[in-house]
Amino acid sequence: MDIAARHHLRSDEVRALEDALAEGLGIDLDADTYELVELEDSPFDLVLVDGEPLVCTVDGEYFVTVHGANAHDLSRGWVTVDAGAVEFVSGGADVMRPGVVEADPDVAEGDLVVVREETHGKALAVGRALTDGDDMVGDSGRVVESLHHVGDDLYLVEV
């Protein structure tokens, strides 16, 4: 991915980013620098938090990257999948209901979520919930649309 532009976020943008992650995921970021990296030919922009690619923008919303989700403990906004789903979700597949073992019941349809694996709690993907969290466990159907996953261009971007 090519970089179109880079600049530090203004204090009001930093406050909006920190508030969005605190409210949506229960993450308290405490960093010295926030740098926006605008990416060419990508639906995402990246935010370097103290030089690390921990945050991105998805449809204008601040949210963690897979790296960011693995760097912080999430108290909200998560979906947990079983070992059988790991290979598929890591490869960019949408999350299917039979693979979900648990989901944050406060997730609402349309929310951004972190998809994590059951054994170690590691983040595999970021996606958009297609149903409410309390309706994600079951027998059939797609429940999360994958937007960013381990090994994709955003995960591998070098800045």
N, C-alpha and C positions, 0 to 999 in steps of 0.2 A: 504494500500500500504506500502510495506517495503522500507526502505531507503538503497540504496547501498553505497552511499558516500556523503559527504558534504565538500565543500571547498569555500573559498571566491574567487570571480572573480578577475582576474588581471585587471589592469587599462585599458588595451586595450580592454578587454572583456566588461568592464563597458561602455566604450565609444561606442562600437559597439551596445550594448543593448540600451543605451540612444538615439543614432542616429536612430536606427530602429524604436523605439516608437515615436520619434519626427517626423520622416518622414512619417510613416505609419498612425499614429493616431493623431498627433498634441499634444502629451503628453510630457510635460517637467518634467522628473523625477529629483528630487533634493534630493538625499538620502546620508546617511553616509556609509551604508554597503549594499553589494550585495553578497548573499551567494547562490551558486548553490547546489541544493539538487537533486542528481541522484536517480531516483525511479526505483525499480526493477519491471519487468513485466509491464511496462507502456511505451506507445509511447512518453510520455512527461518527461521532467525534469522540476523542479520547481526552480524559483529564488525568494529567500526571499529578499525583499527590506525593509531595516530597520526592519527585522524580520517578515514582513507580506508577505503572498503568492500572490504577485501581478503580477508576470511575469512567463511565462513558455516558453519552447522551443517546437515548432511544426515543425517537419521535419527539424530541425536545425535552424529554424527562431525564433527570440525572438518575443513574442507577449504577450499581457496582458491575465491574467486569468479572469474569471467572476468577482472575487473579485477586481482585478486590474481595470477592466473597470468601476466598480461601485465606485471606489475610485477617479477616474479622469474624467474630462469632455473631451469627444472625439470630435475633430473637423473634423476628417476624419475616413474612414474605418468602417462605421456603416450601419446596415440595421434595419429598424423599422417595427415591426409587429403589427397587430391589436389585440384586446382583445381575439378574437376567436382563435388565434394561440398560445397564451401564454401557455396554459396547455400542448400542444403538444411539443412546442420548449423546455419548461422547463423539459420535460420528455425525451429529447434527440432526438426528431424527426427532420429530415431535414426540412428546411424552404421551403414552397411551395409558388409559385407566388401569388395565391389569398390572402394569409395572409399578404403580404407586402404592407405597405401603403407609404413607402418612403425609398430610399436608396441613399447613397452618390454616386453622378454621376461619381466620379473619381475612384470608385472601378472597377478593371479589373478582368476578369475571372481568377481564380487561386489565387487571393489575400485572405489573412486571413481577416476576418471581425468579428465585434461584433454585435450580434443580440440583440436588445433592444426592450422593450415594449413601446407602444405608449403613454399611460397615464402618466407615471412618468419618462420614459426614463431609467428605470433600465435594466441593462444587464441580459440577460437570458442564452446566449450561445456564444460560439466562434465557428466559422466554416470557411469553404473554399468556396469562391464564385464560383458558377458553370456557371455564366454569368456576363456580365458587369453590373454595378450599374444602368445605364440608361435603362436596359432591365429587371429589376427585378419586376416591377409592371405589373400585367396582370392577365390573366384568368386561366392559367394552367401551370404545370411543376414545377420541383424542381429548386431552385435557390441558395441554400446554403446547403452544406453538414455539418452536425453537428459534431464537434470534441470534444467539452467540454461543459457541461451545468450545471446549478444549480442542486445540489444534486448528481452529479456523484463522482467517487472516487477521482478525482483531486480536486474537490470543497471541499470535506470532509477530505482531507488528513490532518493529524496532524503531525506537525514537531517540 
